[in-house]
Amino acid sequence: MLAYTYIERGRFALTEKPVPALKDPRDALVRVTLGSICTSDLHIKHGSVPRAVPGITVGHEMVGIVEQTGADVHAVKPGDRVAVNVETFCGECFFCRHGYVNNCTDPDGGWALGCRIDGGQAEYVRVPHADQGLTRIPDNVTDEQALFVGDILATGFWAARISEITPDDTVLIIGAGPTGICTLLCVMLRQPRRIIVCEKSEERAHFVRSHYPTVDVVRPEECKAFTERHSTHGGADVVIEVAGADDTFRLAWQCARPNAIVTIVALYDRPQLLPLPDMYGKNLTFKTGGVDGCDCAEILSLIAQGKIDTTPLITHRFPLRGIEEAYRIFENRLDGVIKVAVSTQTT
């Protein structure tokens, strides 16, 4: 089968690999029908993910059809259309039992697919702990509608959930990339008093204004003053940082009111400073880390009900054999790209 492979730092390549075999009775083999490219894939390419293993097939955003299951898989069966979770989790350890599935203690726990084990920018993928890592797609939900459920939409849903948003809140979202927009959609479900999105790209700002006209959109240089003017207590009640740029961590806590929640979703290329003397007295609560992606069934139900629609994010479509061009466009943010969909079936 064709598989897009991490060769070495700075280089991916489309290679031929055998179709994966089941290794454990809890595994499932999924025939990938549609995949996508995530910014985290670019972090792997550029050496920002030390855990990533050269030689692995990259990709962790995908949907497909179950081809084969191990003897201990009970939640799905061959023929089921499924969304694949970015995270592998056993469902049994301390962290899984408390919903902290990103920290699953299984050897394959956490972000494994497309990082430490072969992922889904390929024709087939082996999914460990399939009962937890696969979610059946409702019949009235298309592959494109379900494509982002297991990763960036799960991330946005998790970020909105842990941010404790109330109807009286002003919520600031920093970054209107794909994960930022998914976060916006999930924040909108909670109906806060005001939502502000901070984005420096005019193309992405225009996308938000065009699709979500009730949302305020500001540039970084005006974000702090705008947020202070348009909030009740001199800053945002909740700030969700999804951009991960050099100055966006500082912007996040500066725009927060005293005693606010600042949720850090972004993955940074470099360490960030926590200047406690500068923020002394603001009494902020920081929430950070990788997504606990255990809400996929609920998210798919919301999609089936028409309450979430991420299909406008798909601006470009490619076959698997064209994935090099898909990466070029996505990495360089060309042609107004937000997300790409990669059809992984070559026959």
C-alpha positions as CSV (number, residue, x, y, z in Angstrom):
1,M,0.0,0.0,0.0
2,L,1.0,3.7,-0.4
3,A,2.0,5.4,2.9
4,Y,3.3,8.9,3.5
5,T,6.4,8.3,5.6
6,Y,8.6,10.3,8.0
7,I,12.1,9.6,6.5
8,E,14.2,12.0,8.5
9,R,14.0,15.5,9.9
10,G,12.8,17.8,7.2
11,R,11.7,15.0,4.8
12,F,8.5,13.0,4.3
13,A,8.1,10.7,1.3
14,L,5.3,8.6,-0.3
15,T,6.5,5.0,0.0
16,E,5.3,1.4,-0.5
17,K,4.6,-0.5,2.7
18,P,2.8,-3.8,3.5
19,V,-0.8,-3.6,4.7
20,P,-0.6,-3.6,8.5
21,A,-1.4,-6.8,10.4
22,L,-3.2,-7.0,13.8
23,K,-0.7,-7.3,16.6
24,D,-3.1,-7.6,19.6
25,P,-6.7,-8.9,20.1
26,R,-7.7,-5.4,20.9
27,D,-6.5,-4.1,17.5
28,A,-8.6,-3.2,14.4
29,L,-7.6,-2.7,10.8
30,V,-9.2,0.2,9.2
31,R,-9.3,1.0,5.4
32,V,-8.8,4.7,5.4
33,T,-11.2,6.5,3.1
34,L,-10.4,10.1,3.9
35,G,-7.5,11.8,5.8
36,S,-6.2,15.2,6.4
37,I,-3.0,17.1,7.3
38,C,-2.5,18.6,10.8
39,T,-0.1,21.3,11.9
40,S,1.3,18.6,14.3
41,D,2.4,16.7,11.2
42,L,4.5,19.8,10.3
43,H,6.0,19.8,13.8
44,I,7.1,16.2,13.2
45,K,8.6,17.1,9.8
46,H,10.6,20.0,11.4
47,G,11.9,18.0,14.4
48,S,9.7,19.6,17.0
49,V,8.3,16.3,18.2
50,P,11.2,14.3,19.7
51,R,9.0,11.2,20.3
52,A,8.3,10.9,16.6
53,V,9.9,7.8,15.1
54,P,11.6,8.0,11.7
55,G,10.1,5.4,9.4
56,I,6.5,5.7,10.7
57,T,3.6,6.5,8.5
58,V,2.4,10.0,9.4
59,G,-1.2,11.2,9.8
60,H,-3.7,11.1,12.7
61,E,-6.8,12.8,11.2
62,M,-8.8,10.1,9.4
63,V,-12.0,8.3,8.8
64,G,-12.5,4.9,7.3
65,I,-14.1,1.5,7.2
66,V,-13.3,-1.3,9.6
67,E,-11.8,-4.3,7.7
68,Q,-10.8,-6.6,10.5
69,T,-11.0,-6.7,14.3
70,G,-9.2,-8.7,17.0
71,A,-11.0,-11.1,19.2
72,D,-11.3,-8.6,22.1
73,V,-12.9,-5.8,20.0
74,H,-16.6,-5.4,20.7
75,A,-17.6,-1.8,20.0
76,V,-17.1,-2.0,16.2
77,K,-17.2,-4.7,13.5
78,P,-16.1,-5.1,9.9
79,G,-18.0,-2.8,7.6
80,D,-18.6,-0.1,10.1
81,R,-17.7,3.5,9.1
82,V,-15.6,5.0,11.9
83,A,-13.9,8.1,13.0
84,V,-10.4,7.4,14.3
85,N,-9.2,9.1,17.5
86,V,-5.9,10.9,17.5
87,E,-5.2,9.3,20.9
88,T,-4.7,5.7,21.9
89,F,-6.0,4.8,25.3
90,C,-6.7,1.7,27.2
91,G,-9.8,2.8,29.1
92,E,-8.7,1.0,32.2
93,C,-5.7,2.8,33.8
94,F,-6.1,5.6,36.5
95,F,-5.9,8.4,33.9
96,C,-8.4,6.8,31.5
97,R,-10.9,6.1,34.3
98,H,-10.8,9.8,35.2
99,G,-11.1,11.0,31.6
100,Y,-7.5,12.0,31.2
101,V,-7.0,9.8,28.2
102,N,-4.1,11.8,26.8
103,N,-2.0,10.5,29.7
104,C,-3.0,6.8,29.3
105,T,-0.2,4.7,30.8
106,D,-0.4,2.0,28.1
107,P,2.8,1.8,26.0
108,D,0.8,3.0,23.0
109,G,-1.1,5.5,25.2
110,G,-1.6,9.2,24.2
111,W,-0.7,10.5,20.8
112,A,0.8,7.4,19.1
113,L,-0.8,7.2,15.6
114,G,1.3,9.0,13.1
115,C,3.9,9.8,15.7
116,R,5.2,6.6,17.5
117,I,3.3,4.0,15.4
118,D,2.1,4.0,11.8
119,G,-0.7,6.5,11.2
120,G,-3.3,7.1,8.5
121,Q,-1.9,9.0,5.6
122,A,-2.0,5.6,3.9
123,E,-4.5,3.2,2.5
124,Y,-4.8,1.2,5.8
125,V,-4.1,1.8,9.5
126,R,-3.9,-0.5,12.5
127,V,-5.7,1.1,15.5
128,P,-4.7,-0.3,18.9
129,H,-7.4,-0.3,21.6
130,A,-10.0,-0.1,18.9
131,D,-13.0,-0.1,21.3
132,Q,-11.8,3.3,22.6
133,G,-10.1,4.6,19.5
134,L,-12.8,4.1,17.0
135,T,-16.3,5.7,17.0
136,R,-19.1,4.6,14.6
137,I,-20.2,7.4,12.3
138,P,-24.0,7.9,12.1
139,D,-25.5,7.0,8.8
140,N,-26.6,10.6,8.1
141,V,-23.0,12.0,8.6
142,T,-20.6,12.0,5.7
143,D,-16.9,11.3,5.8
144,E,-16.1,14.9,5.3
145,Q,-18.4,15.9,8.1
146,A,-16.7,13.4,10.4
147,L,-13.1,14.0,9.3
148,F,-12.0,16.3,12.1
149,V,-13.9,14.6,14.9
150,G,-10.9,12.6,16.3
151,D,-8.4,15.4,16.5
152,I,-9.0,19.1,16.0
153,L,-12.7,19.1,16.7
154,A,-12.1,16.9,19.8
155,T,-9.5,19.4,20.8
156,G,-11.9,22.4,20.4
157,F,-14.6,20.5,22.3
158,W,-12.2,19.6,25.1
159,A,-10.9,23.2,25.3
160,A,-14.4,24.6,25.6
161,R,-15.3,22.0,28.2
162,I,-12.4,22.6,30.6
163,S,-12.6,26.4,30.2
164,E,-15.8,26.5,32.4
165,I,-17.6,29.0,30.1
166,T,-20.8,30.6,31.4
167,P,-23.5,32.6,29.6
168,D,-22.2,35.8,31.1
169,D,-18.6,35.4,29.8
170,T,-16.6,37.2,27.3
171,V,-14.4,34.5,25.6
172,L,-11.3,35.4,23.7
173,I,-9.9,32.8,21.2
174,I,-6.4,33.6,20.0
175,G,-5.8,32.0,16.6
176,A,-8.2,31.2,13.8
177,G,-6.4,28.4,12.2
178,P,-8.2,25.0,11.8
179,T,-8.0,24.2,15.6
180,G,-9.0,27.7,16.5
181,I,-12.1,27.6,14.3
182,C,-13.1,24.2,15.7
183,T,-12.6,25.7,19.2
184,L,-14.8,28.6,18.1
185,L,-17.6,26.2,17.0
186,C,-17.5,24.5,20.3
187,V,-17.4,27.7,22.3
188,M,-20.5,28.9,20.3
189,L,-22.4,25.9,21.6
190,R,-22.0,27.2,25.1
191,Q,-23.5,30.6,24.1
192,P,-21.3,33.1,26.0
193,R,-22.3,36.7,26.0
194,R,-19.5,37.7,23.6
195,I,-16.8,35.9,21.6
196,I,-13.7,37.6,20.3
197,V,-11.3,36.0,17.9
198,C,-7.8,37.3,17.5
199,E,-6.1,36.6,14.1
200,K,-3.3,38.3,12.2
201,S,-4.0,36.6,8.8
202,E,-6.4,38.7,6.9
203,E,-7.6,35.6,4.9
204,R,-8.4,33.7,8.1
205,A,-10.0,36.7,9.7
206,H,-12.2,37.1,6.6
207,F,-13.1,33.4,6.8
208,V,-14.4,33.9,10.4
209,R,-16.3,37.1,9.6
210,S,-17.9,35.5,6.6
211,H,-19.0,32.3,8.3
212,Y,-19.6,33.5,11.9
213,P,-20.9,37.1,11.7
214,T,-21.8,37.3,15.3
215,V,-18.2,36.9,16.3
216,D,-15.8,39.9,16.8
217,V,-12.5,39.6,15.0
218,V,-9.5,41.7,15.9
219,R,-5.8,41.8,15.0
220,P,-3.1,41.1,17.7
221,E,-2.1,44.7,18.0
222,E,-5.6,45.8,18.9
223,C,-6.6,42.7,20.8
224,K,-5.8,43.9,24.4
225,A,-7.5,47.3,24.1
226,F,-10.5,45.9,22.3
227,T,-11.0,43.1,24.8
228,E,-10.8,45.5,27.7
229,R,-13.3,47.9,26.1
230,H,-15.8,45.1,25.3
231,S,-15.8,43.1,28.5
232,T,-17.4,43.8,31.8
233,H,-14.4,43.4,34.1
234,G,-11.5,44.8,32.2
235,G,-10.5,41.7,30.3
236,A,-11.8,38.4,29.0
237,D,-13.4,36.0,31.5
238,V,-11.9,33.1,29.5
239,V,-9.0,33.1,27.1
240,I,-8.2,30.1,24.9
241,E,-4.8,30.3,23.2
242,V,-4.7,28.2,20.0
243,A,-2.1,30.1,17.9
244,G,1.2,29.0,19.4
245,A,3.2,31.9,18.1
246,D,6.1,33.6,19.8
247,D,4.0,36.3,21.4
248,T,0.6,34.8,21.8
249,F,1.2,33.2,25.3
250,R,1.9,36.7,26.7
251,L,-1.0,38.1,24.8
252,A,-3.3,35.5,26.3
253,W,-2.6,36.3,30.0
254,Q,-2.4,40.1,29.3
255,C,-6.0,40.0,27.8
256,A,-7.4,38.1,30.7
257,R,-9.3,39.8,33.6
258,P,-8.2,39.0,37.2
259,N,-9.2,35.5,38.3
260,A,-9.9,34.5,34.7
261,I,-9.2,31.1,33.2
262,V,-6.5,30.9,30.5
263,T,-6.6,27.6,28.5
264,I,-3.5,26.8,26.5
265,V,-4.3,24.5,23.6
266,A,-1.3,25.6,21.4
267,L,1.7,23.5,20.8
268,Y,4.8,25.7,20.9
269,D,8.1,25.2,19.1
270,R,10.0,26.9,21.9
271,P,9.6,27.2,25.7
272,Q,7.4,30.0,27.0
273,L,8.1,32.2,30.0
274,L,5.7,32.5,32.9
275,P,6.6,36.0,34.2
276,L,5.0,35.7,37.6
277,P,6.1,39.1,38.8
278,D,4.4,40.8,35.8
279,M,1.2,38.9,36.4
280,Y,1.2,39.0,40.2
281,G,-2.2,39.8,41.6
282,K,-4.2,38.7,38.5
283,N,-4.8,35.4,40.2
284,L,-5.1,33.5,36.9
285,T,-5.9,29.9,36.5
286,F,-3.9,28.2,33.7
287,K,-5.1,25.0,32.0
288,T,-2.7,23.4,29.6
289,G,-1.9,20.2,27.8
290,G,-3.0,17.9,25.0
291,V,-6.6,17.0,24.3
292,D,-8.4,14.4,26.3
293,G,-10.2,13.0,23.2
294,C,-13.0,11.1,24.9
295,D,-16.0,13.0,23.6
296,C,-16.1,11.7,20.0
297,A,-19.5,10.0,20.3
298,E,-21.1,13.2,21.7
299,I,-19.4,15.3,18.9
300,L,-20.7,12.9,16.2
301,S,-24.2,13.2,17.7
302,L,-24.0,17.0,17.6
303,I,-22.9,16.8,13.9
304,A,-25.8,14.4,13.1
305,Q,-28.2,17.0,14.7
306,G,-26.8,19.8,12.6
307,K,-25.3,21.7,15.6
308,I,-21.7,21.5,14.4
309,D,-20.5,21.7,10.8
310,T,-16.8,21.8,10.0
311,T,-17.1,21.1,6.3
312,P,-16.4,24.8,5.4
313,L,-12.9,24.3,6.7
314,I,-12.1,21.9,3.8
315,T,-10.9,24.3,1.2
316,H,-8.8,21.8,-0.8
317,R,-9.0,18.2,-1.9
318,F,-6.3,15.8,-3.1
319,P,-5.8,12.1,-3.9
320,L,-3.1,10.3,-1.8
321,R,-0.7,10.4,-4.8
322,G,-1.0,14.2,-4.7
323,I,-0.2,14.5,-1.0
324,E,3.2,16.2,-1.6
325,E,1.3,19.1,-3.3
326,A,-1.2,19.1,-0.5
327,Y,1.5,19.5,2.1
328,R,3.2,22.3,0.1
329,I,-0.1,24.3,0.0
330,F,-1.0,23.6,3.6
331,E,2.5,24.3,5.1
332,N,2.9,27.5,3.1
333,R,-0.7,28.6,3.7
334,L,-1.3,29.1,-0.1
335,D,-4.5,29.7,-2.0
336,G,-6.6,30.5,1.1
337,V,-6.1,27.0,2.5
338,I,-7.7,26.1,5.9
339,K,-7.7,22.3,5.7
340,V,-7.1,19.7,3.0
341,A,-9.0,16.4,2.6
342,V,-6.9,13.6,1.2
343,S,-8.7,10.7,-0.5
344,T,-6.5,7.7,0.4
345,Q,-8.0,5.1,-1.8
346,T,-5.9,4.7,-4.9
347,T,-8.0,2.1,-6.8
